[in-house]
Amino acid sequence: MKSKELSVDLGDRIVSRHKSGEGYRKSSAALKVPVSTVASIIQKWKKFKTTRTLPRAGRPSKLSDRGRRALVREVTKNPMVTLSELQRSSVERGEPSRRTTISAAIHQSGLYGRVARRKPLLSKRHMAARLEFAKRHLKDSQTMRNKILWSDETKIELFAVNARRHIWREPGTGYHQANTIPTVKHGGGSIMLIMVWASFAASGPVRLAFIDETMNSELYQRILKENVRTSVHELNLKRRWVMQQDNDPKHTSRSTKEWPQKNKFNVLEWPSQSPDLNPIEMLWKDLKRAVHVRKPTNIPELKLFCTEEWDKIPPRRCAGTIKSYRKRLVAVIGAKGGHTRY
């Protein structure tokens, strides 16, 4: 029968009594543990300076040191290499090819298989602009942030199909650019998904606009014409409200830039490749989770469920997401303009 491990607290008490000059037998009687256990704990402490349970050697690995180093080099050079590919290269070297053996060897080097985050591709110019924007707006008042009409587009898939890629990386490095999958803007569609545009403010969300055509500047301006003024009125935004939009090419064309000027409202200057700064991303996650729980089976159902679930989002949730905006700015500054966890 396997003996029970001694608690760390009890081990520390044995060592404490030993340091005070108490003998093995007295410690044994006082703590109600065998003398042999007291002696063993003290010997361990003298040798390893700890009473914690030490890792055991276990069964010797069949993988050679050379094979282990080769695996680590391979995953360091190509973090997205799969276990199947590692198995094949291990066989070519005449090394063991069991998946568990290979995984254990890589884990010992401090690398673990994790799902790679999808993040926008950031250039040095993007990072500098993000950092400058975050520093400039960090001290904006909450009242000012509550006057912003936040907007964005997103795609919502019918069957929540989103291919995942795994990556080998060290803990705490998930948002390093080398460990992410770069994403770029697109305007394409698919029979398996829908594109939607929406806006919200601290006072709540407003209706979704479904994008059934390929998005271009003309279509985007039509969406603004049909929704922005209505949204401002429904959300009761006061004077000096500002609209937020990202730097998608459709939003930054000459005709689109002229549209807000003609309609006499201001647009918040926004850094490119910065969805992590937009609080609406949290509402998109809420929406997609709620819709996919209902398991739509066709596009009309998907649109219906999206509309119903979007309308259910309470104003307090919207206000809470906008309060997170400052944390997002702080995170960008901490990352020196790089990727954040948002």
C-alpha positions in Angstrom: 0.0 0.0 0.0 1.3 3.4 -1.0 2.2 5.6 2.0 0.6 9.0 2.4 2.7 12.0 1.5 3.7 14.2 4.5 2.1 17.6 4.4 4.4 20.6 3.7 3.2 22.3 6.9 4.1 19.2 9.0 7.5 19.0 7.4 8.2 22.6 8.1 7.2 22.2 11.7 9.7 19.2 12.1 12.5 21.4 10.6 11.6 24.3 12.9 11.8 22.1 16.0 15.1 20.7 14.8 16.5 24.2 14.4 15.5 25.1 17.9 17.6 22.2 19.2 14.9 19.6 19.8 15.8 15.9 19.4 14.2 13.5 17.0 12.4 11.5 19.7 10.8 14.6 21.3 9.7 15.9 17.9 8.3 12.5 17.1 6.2 12.4 20.3 5.0 16.0 20.0 4.0 15.7 16.3 2.8 12.1 16.5 5.0 10.9 13.6 7.5 8.0 13.5 11.1 8.9 14.5 12.2 7.5 11.1 10.0 10.1 9.4 11.4 12.9 11.5 14.9 11.8 10.6 14.1 11.5 6.9 12.6 14.9 6.7 15.5 16.5 8.4 18.0 14.7 6.2 16.1 15.9 3.1 16.1 19.5 4.4 19.9 19.3 5.1 20.6 18.1 1.6 18.0 19.9 -0.6 17.0 22.9 1.7 13.3 22.0 1.3 10.7 19.7 2.8 8.6 19.6 -0.4 8.1 16.4 -2.2 10.9 16.1 -4.8 10.2 15.0 -8.4 10.9 11.3 -8.9 13.1 10.0 -11.7 10.4 7.7 -13.1 11.0 5.3 -16.0 14.1 6.2 -18.1 13.1 8.0 -21.4 13.7 6.0 -24.6 14.4 9.2 -26.4 18.0 10.1 -26.6 19.4 13.6 -25.6 20.2 14.2 -29.2 16.6 13.3 -30.3 15.2 15.6 -27.6 17.4 18.5 -28.7 16.4 17.9 -32.3 12.7 18.1 -31.3 13.2 21.3 -29.4 15.0 22.9 -32.4 12.2 21.9 -34.7 9.4 23.4 -32.6 11.5 26.5 -31.9 12.1 27.0 -35.6 8.5 26.3 -36.5 6.1 26.7 -33.6 3.1 25.5 -35.7 4.6 22.1 -36.5 2.2 19.3 -35.7 2.7 16.2 -33.6 2.3 14.1 -36.7 5.1 15.9 -38.4 7.3 15.6 -35.3 6.6 11.8 -35.3 7.7 11.5 -38.9 10.9 13.4 -38.3 11.6 11.4 -35.2 11.2 8.1 -37.1 13.6 9.4 -39.8 16.2 9.9 -37.0 15.6 6.4 -35.7 14.1 7.7 -32.5 10.9 6.6 -30.6 7.8 8.1 -32.3 5.0 7.8 -29.7 3.1 11.0 -29.3 3.2 10.9 -25.5 7.0 10.5 -25.6 7.5 13.4 -28.0 5.1 15.7 -26.0 6.8 14.9 -22.7 10.2 15.7 -24.2 9.0 19.1 -25.5 7.2 19.9 -22.2 10.5 19.3 -20.3 12.0 22.1 -22.4 9.2 24.5 -21.2 7.2 24.5 -24.4 3.5 23.5 -24.5 0.9 23.0 -27.2 -1.7 25.8 -27.1 -4.3 27.2 -29.5 -2.8 30.1 -31.4 -4.7 33.4 -30.9 -5.8 35.2 -34.0 -4.5 38.8 -34.0 -4.1 41.5 -36.6 -0.8 41.7 -38.3 1.1 44.6 -36.7 3.9 46.5 -38.4 6.2 48.8 -36.5 4.2 51.7 -37.9 1.0 50.2 -36.5 2.5 49.6 -33.1 3.8 53.2 -32.9 0.4 54.6 -33.8 -1.4 52.4 -31.3 1.0 53.5 -28.5 0.6 57.2 -29.4 -3.2 56.8 -29.5 -3.3 55.0 -26.1 -1.1 57.6 -24.4 -3.2 60.5 -25.9 -6.6 59.1 -24.8 -5.6 57.5 -21.5 -6.7 60.6 -19.5 -10.1 61.1 -21.3 -12.9 61.3 -18.8 -15.6 58.6 -18.5 -18.2 61.2 -19.5 -16.3 61.8 -22.8 -16.1 58.0 -23.5 -19.8 57.7 -22.8 -20.5 60.1 -25.7 -18.8 57.8 -28.2 -20.9 55.8 -30.7 -18.9 52.6 -31.0 -19.3 50.6 -34.3 -17.9 47.6 -36.1 -18.6 44.8 -38.5 -18.2 41.1 -37.8 -18.9 37.8 -39.4 -21.1 35.2 -37.7 -20.8 31.6 -38.9 -23.8 29.3 -39.2 -22.3 26.3 -37.5 -19.6 28.2 -35.5 -16.9 26.6 -37.6 -13.6 28.4 -36.9 -10.4 26.4 -37.7 -8.0 26.3 -34.9 -4.3 26.0 -35.1 -2.1 24.8 -32.3 1.3 26.2 -31.5 4.2 25.3 -29.3 5.1 28.1 -26.9 6.2 29.0 -23.4 3.6 29.9 -20.8 2.8 33.6 -20.8 3.8 34.2 -24.4 0.4 33.7 -26.1 0.1 37.3 -27.3 3.7 37.6 -28.6 3.4 38.4 -32.3 5.4 35.3 -33.2 2.8 33.1 -31.4 -0.3 34.5 -33.1 -2.0 33.9 -36.4 -2.1 37.2 -38.3 -5.5 38.4 -39.6 -6.3 40.9 -42.3 -9.4 42.8 -43.3 -11.7 41.3 -45.9 -15.0 42.0 -47.5 -15.9 38.6 -48.8 -18.9 36.6 -47.9 -20.0 32.9 -47.8 -23.2 31.0 -47.9 -22.2 29.6 -44.4 -22.0 33.0 -42.6 -23.5 36.4 -42.4 -21.8 39.8 -42.0 -23.4 42.4 -39.7 -22.7 46.0 -38.7 -23.8 47.4 -35.3 -23.2 50.3 -33.0 -23.7 50.9 -29.3 -23.0 53.4 -26.6 -23.0 53.4 -22.8 -26.8 53.6 -22.9 -27.3 50.4 -24.8 -27.1 48.7 -28.2 -29.0 49.7 -31.4 -30.3 47.5 -34.2 -28.1 45.3 -36.3 -27.6 45.9 -40.0 -27.1 42.8 -42.1 -24.6 43.1 -45.0 -25.9 40.9 -47.8 -23.6 42.3 -50.5 -19.8 42.6 -50.8 -19.0 45.6 -48.6 -17.6 48.6 -50.4 -17.5 52.4 -49.7 -20.9 53.0 -51.3 -22.6 50.3 -49.2 -20.9 51.4 -46.0 -22.1 55.0 -46.5 -25.6 53.6 -47.1 -25.4 51.8 -43.8 -24.3 54.9 -42.0 -27.1 56.9 -43.6 -29.7 54.4 -42.5 -28.4 53.8 -39.0 -26.2 56.5 -37.5 -28.7 59.3 -36.9 -31.3 56.8 -35.8 -28.8 55.3 -33.3 -27.8 58.7 -31.9 -31.5 59.5 -31.3 -32.4 56.1 -29.8 -29.4 56.2 -27.5 -30.1 59.8 -26.5 -26.5 60.9 -27.2 -26.1 64.6 -26.4 -24.2 67.3 -28.2 -20.5 66.7 -29.1 -21.0 63.0 -29.6 -18.3 61.2 -31.6 -18.5 58.2 -33.8 -15.8 55.5 -33.7 -15.0 53.3 -36.6 -11.8 51.3 -37.5 -9.5 52.0 -40.4 -10.9 49.5 -42.8 -10.2 50.8 -46.4 -13.9 51.2 -46.9 -14.1 53.6 -44.0 -11.1 55.7 -45.1 -11.9 56.2 -48.7 -12.2 59.9 -49.8 -16.0 59.7 -50.2 -16.5 58.0 -46.9 -14.4 60.6 -45.1 -16.5 63.3 -46.7 -19.8 61.8 -45.6 -19.5 62.6 -41.8 -18.4 66.2 -42.7 -21.4 66.7 -44.8 -23.6 65.3 -42.1 -21.9 67.4 -39.4 -20.6 64.9 -36.9 -17.1 64.0 -35.8 -15.2 60.7 -36.2 -12.7 59.5 -33.6 -9.3 59.1 -35.1 -8.5 55.4 -34.7 -5.2 53.5 -35.1 -5.2 50.7 -37.7 -5.3 47.0 -36.7 -6.7 47.7 -33.3 -9.9 45.7 -32.6 -8.6 45.0 -29.1 -9.2 48.7 -28.3 -12.9 48.6 -29.3 -15.2 47.6 -26.4 -17.7 46.2 -29.0 -15.6 43.1 -29.3 -16.9 41.9 -25.9 -20.5 42.3 -27.2 -19.6 40.4 -30.3 -18.5 37.5 -28.1 -21.7 37.7 -26.1 -23.8 37.7 -29.2 -22.0 34.8 -30.9 -22.1 32.6 -27.8 -25.8 33.2 -27.3 -26.7 32.6 -31.0 -24.7 29.4 -31.3 -26.3 28.0 -28.1 -29.6 28.2 -30.0 -28.2 26.1 -32.9 -29.5 27.9 -36.0 -29.9 25.5 -39.0 -30.1 28.1 -41.8 -29.3 31.7 -42.7 -32.8 33.1 -42.0 -32.7 31.5 -38.5 -29.2 32.8 -37.9 -30.3 36.4 -38.7 -33.4 36.1 -36.5 -31.4 34.7 -33.6 -28.8 37.4 -34.0 -31.4 40.2 -33.9 -33.2 38.7 -30.9 -30.0 38.1 -28.9 -28.5 41.5 -29.8 -31.7 43.2 -28.5 -31.4 41.3 -25.2 -28.0 42.9 -24.4 -28.8 45.2 -21.3 -27.5 48.8 -21.1 -25.5 47.9 -18.0 -23.5 45.4 -20.0 -22.7 48.1 -22.6 -21.7 50.6 -19.9 -19.5 47.9 -18.3 -17.7 47.2 -21.6 -16.9 50.9 -22.1 -15.5 51.1 -18.6 -13.0 48.5 -19.7 -11.7 50.8 -22.4 -9.2 52.5 -20.1 -7.8 49.0 -19.2 -7.4 48.4 -22.9 -5.4 51.6 -23.3 -3.2 50.7 -20.4 -2.6 47.2 -21.9 -1.5 48.7 -25.2 0.9 51.0 -23.4 2.2 48.1 -21.4 2.7 46.1 -24.6 4.5 49.1 -26.3 1.8 49.1 -29.0 1.9 45.3 -29.4 -0.8 42.7 -29.0 -2.9 42.6 -25.8 -5.1 40.0 -24.2 -8.2 41.8 -25.3 
